[in-house]
């Protein structure tokens, strides 16, 4: 669901699931100092991020920001942004806007609090949300998370395809038929050409989806109605990917955690802006923007169907191509049912939004379980070797 991720990324895979998903395939950034540096004045010193950087210059009072720490902060923030941003930047405004800024802020605060909780329990950046839950709650709970990923990604593609069809209908034809065509094309590509997109193509795709989202924002958006309070749940779909990108909270990861929270804040600010478009601008060309929107959504749909194939393989040990085809079939059934019952893209987003909320809840429960079962630190008030035995006889006077 990179509908964060929504950016929709391959969820549950490590940071950058998440790829939304997804979020999958994000490389960790860092910098190191030359080995064998001599200790003493001008020698490298360890930072909170575990990186070695030159100390503060004399006379600065030690208040300069370590370059490696700044690089770690920026790299973590960038990873969080890439994990979250994706199809959701275009999909959510198209389906929900205009949304009151307060609802976007509420969702962002919930995500930030969730990140702090999970970071305190060890973070999800090293193995993803599924591995985090497996280590703390066992294999059954991990399989529940994997199943939620599969269901959320599959149904989410119905909303992605429907939105792409609406954009295509601005050029020519029927929106539903275009939606089916986009979904079938993405499914065929994901099934028979499963090779992942290269890094330059993924970067170009992200730039294109942000450009398309900005273009529609300048035009005043494309929705027909204002979303109500229930938009909070679909908005969670825009945060898919963050659940597998949270670093550990304790040192030496505090700088990385601060960068992740900075990235979350930037993504929240961007969503708040995109979900409140200004007054429409007149006489702007729509055809190029509509064609770009259809293309990038189809690319994200293909990536997300691949992610569902990976989840299917985790659940059943069967081929990923079979899982991608099954997810496309589920998405096509959901799309057809929505067309027959008159459900909009906003209504369809309730399905992946609910799955995202459930995944975040299970991960939060695993974090709470870890925090509550940590061994308590022993006090040093008394040496245990000198404590009197309980029930020992007292000396008689």
Beta strands, then each sheet from edge to edge (+ up, - down):
strand 1: 2-3
strand 2: 7-8
strand 3: 44-46
strand 4: 52-54
sheet 1: 1+ 2-
sheet 2: 3+ 4-
end
